[in-house]
C-alpha cells in the first residue's frame, strides 16, 4: 500500500446499469480500493472474476479523466474510492420461470452502478514522518553483556609448547657435548 499523504482533486468514472450483481462486483472493488492505479491495473488483468473486466474499463476512464488535467502525474494516481451500488432490475420487473407442480418461480436480472475515483497522492512532509515513528512500539533491546571477564589462566598452544621443549632438549645436548 501507499503511504498516507494529502489528496488533491479526485477524478471519477461510472458504469451505470452494469449487467452484474453488486455483490459479485464488490469483491473486485475491495481488491483495488486504496492501491495505486498501476497496481490496480495489474491486479485486474489477472483477476479471474467477470467484474474485473468492468472495473478495468471504468478505471481506464477515470485515469483518462485525470489525464485531462495537465498538472496531474499519472504515475502517482491512487484509487481512493471503488464502489458497486445496487441498480434496478432489468426492465424494472421480475422474470418468471416454471416451477414444480405447475407453479411459477420468480427470478430477477440485477444490475449495478460501478464507481471508481482516483486522486493524486502528495508526499507526506518530512516533519510528520519522525512523529509517526515515535508512536510505534519500542523495539526490544538486546541483552546487555557483562563487562567483567572471568580471569582464566592463559594456556599456551600445543605448537608453542613443543617449540620450548625442543629448545630445552637442544640446549641440554649442547651442554653435554
C-alpha positions as CSV (number, residue, x, y, z in Angstrom):
1,X,0.0,0.0,0.0
2,X,1.0,3.6,-0.3
3,X,2.0,5.9,2.5
4,X,-0.6,8.3,3.7
5,X,-0.4,11.9,2.5
6,X,-2.7,14.6,1.3
7,X,-5.0,14.1,-1.7
8,X,-5.7,16.7,-4.4
9,X,-8.8,16.6,-6.6
10,X,-10.3,13.3,-7.3
11,X,-11.4,12.2,-10.8
12,X,-14.4,9.9,-11.1
13,X,-15.8,7.5,-13.7
14,X,-19.0,5.4,-13.5
15,X,-20.5,2.5,-15.3
16,X,-24.2,2.6,-14.7
17,X,-26.6,-0.3,-15.2
18,X,-23.8,-2.9,-15.5
19,X,-25.2,-6.4,-16.0
20,X,-23.6,-7.9,-12.9
21,X,-24.8,-8.2,-9.4
22,X,-23.4,-5.7,-6.9
23,X,-22.4,-8.5,-4.6
24,X,-20.1,-10.0,-7.1
25,X,-18.7,-6.7,-8.2
26,X,-17.9,-5.6,-4.6
27,X,-15.3,-8.4,-4.4
28,X,-13.2,-6.7,-7.1
29,X,-14.0,-3.2,-5.7
30,X,-12.5,-4.2,-2.4
31,X,-9.5,-5.6,-4.2
32,X,-8.4,-2.4,-5.9
33,X,-9.5,0.2,-3.3
34,X,-6.6,2.1,-1.8
35,X,-4.0,0.8,-4.3
36,X,-2.1,2.8,-6.9
37,X,-3.7,2.9,-10.3
38,X,-0.8,0.9,-11.9
39,X,-1.0,-1.8,-9.3
40,X,-4.8,-1.9,-9.7
41,X,-4.5,-2.4,-13.4
42,X,-2.1,-5.4,-12.8
43,X,-4.5,-7.0,-10.3
44,X,-7.5,-6.5,-12.6
45,X,-5.6,-8.0,-15.5
46,X,-5.1,-11.3,-13.7
47,X,-8.3,-11.5,-11.7
48,X,-10.5,-14.3,-12.9
49,X,-13.8,-12.7,-11.9
50,X,-16.0,-11.2,-14.6
51,X,-16.3,-7.9,-12.7
52,X,-12.6,-7.3,-13.2
53,X,-13.3,-6.6,-16.9
54,X,-15.9,-4.0,-16.0
55,X,-13.6,-2.3,-13.4
56,X,-10.7,-2.2,-15.9
57,X,-12.8,-0.2,-18.3
58,X,-14.1,2.1,-15.5
59,X,-10.5,2.6,-14.1
60,X,-9.2,3.4,-17.6
61,X,-11.9,6.0,-17.9
62,X,-11.1,7.6,-14.5
63,X,-7.4,7.8,-15.4
64,X,-8.3,9.4,-18.7
65,X,-10.4,11.9,-16.9
66,X,-7.4,12.7,-14.7
67,X,-5.1,13.0,-17.8
68,X,-7.2,15.9,-19.0
69,X,-5.6,18.0,-16.2
70,X,-2.0,18.7,-17.3
71,X,-0.8,19.2,-13.7
72,X,-1.6,15.5,-12.8
73,X,1.2,13.0,-12.7
74,X,-0.4,9.7,-13.8
75,X,2.1,7.5,-12.1
76,X,1.1,8.9,-8.7
77,X,-2.7,8.2,-9.1
78,X,-4.3,6.2,-6.3
79,X,-7.7,4.5,-6.3
80,X,-9.4,6.4,-3.4
81,X,-12.9,5.0,-4.0
82,X,-14.3,1.9,-5.7
83,X,-17.9,1.0,-5.2
84,X,-20.6,-1.3,-6.5
85,X,-24.1,0.0,-5.7
86,X,-27.3,-1.8,-6.5
87,X,-29.0,-0.8,-9.7
88,X,-32.6,-1.5,-10.8
89,X,-33.7,-4.9,-12.1
90,X,-33.5,-5.3,-15.8
91,X,-36.6,-3.7,-17.3
92,X,-37.8,-2.9,-13.8
93,X,-39.6,-6.2,-13.3
94,X,-39.3,-9.8,-12.1
95,X,-39.0,-12.6,-14.6
96,X,-40.8,-15.9,-14.2
97,X,-39.7,-19.5,-14.8
98,X,-41.6,-22.7,-14.5
99,X,-41.5,-24.4,-11.1
100,X,-42.6,-27.8,-9.8
101,X,-46.3,-28.8,-9.9
102,X,-47.3,-26.1,-12.3
103,X,-46.1,-23.2,-10.1
104,X,-44.2,-20.1,-11.4
105,X,-40.9,-19.2,-9.8
106,X,-39.7,-15.6,-9.9
107,X,-36.1,-14.5,-10.6
108,X,-34.6,-11.1,-11.1
109,X,-31.9,-10.0,-13.5
110,X,-29.9,-7.5,-11.4
111,X,-27.8,-4.5,-12.4
112,X,-25.3,-2.4,-10.5
113,X,-23.7,1.0,-10.7
114,X,-19.8,0.8,-10.6
115,X,-17.9,3.8,-9.5
116,X,-14.1,4.4,-9.4
117,X,-12.5,7.6,-8.1
118,X,-8.7,8.3,-8.4
119,X,-6.7,11.1,-6.9
120,X,-3.0,12.2,-6.9
121,X,-1.2,11.3,-3.7
122,X,1.1,14.0,-2.5
123,X,4.2,13.0,-0.5
124,X,3.8,13.4,3.3
125,X,6.1,16.1,4.7
126,X,9.3,15.0,6.3
127,X,8.4,16.7,9.6
128,X,5.5,14.3,10.2
129,X,7.5,11.1,9.4
130,X,9.5,11.1,12.7
131,X,6.4,11.7,14.7
132,X,4.8,8.5,13.2
133,X,7.9,6.5,14.1
134,X,7.9,7.7,17.7
135,X,4.3,6.4,18.1
136,X,5.3,2.9,17.2
137,X,6.1,0.4,19.9
138,X,9.6,0.5,21.2
139,X,11.9,-2.2,19.8
140,X,13.2,-4.9,22.1
141,X,16.7,-4.1,23.3
142,X,19.5,-6.6,23.1
143,X,20.5,-8.1,26.5
144,X,23.5,-6.3,28.0
145,X,26.7,-8.2,28.2
146,X,28.5,-8.1,31.5
147,X,31.8,-6.2,31.3
148,X,33.5,-8.5,33.8
149,X,35.5,-11.2,32.2
150,X,36.4,-14.1,34.4
151,X,40.2,-14.4,34.9
152,X,41.4,-17.6,33.4
153,X,45.0,-18.7,33.2
154,X,46.4,-18.3,29.8
155,X,47.4,-21.6,28.3
156,X,49.9,-22.0,25.6
157,X,49.1,-23.5,22.4
158,X,50.5,-27.0,21.7
159,X,52.7,-25.7,18.9
160,X,54.4,-23.2,21.3
161,X,54.8,-25.9,24.0
162,X,56.6,-28.2,21.6
163,X,59.0,-25.4,20.5
164,X,60.0,-24.7,24.0
165,X,60.6,-28.4,24.8
166,X,62.7,-28.8,21.6
167,X,64.8,-25.7,22.6
168,X,65.4,-27.2,26.0
169,X,66.4,-30.5,24.6
170,X,68.8,-28.7,22.2
171,X,70.4,-26.7,24.9
172,X,70.8,-29.8,27.1
173,X,72.5,-31.6,24.1
174,X,74.8,-28.6,23.6
175,X,75.8,-28.7,27.3
176,X,76.7,-32.4,27.2
177,X,79.0,-32.0,24.3
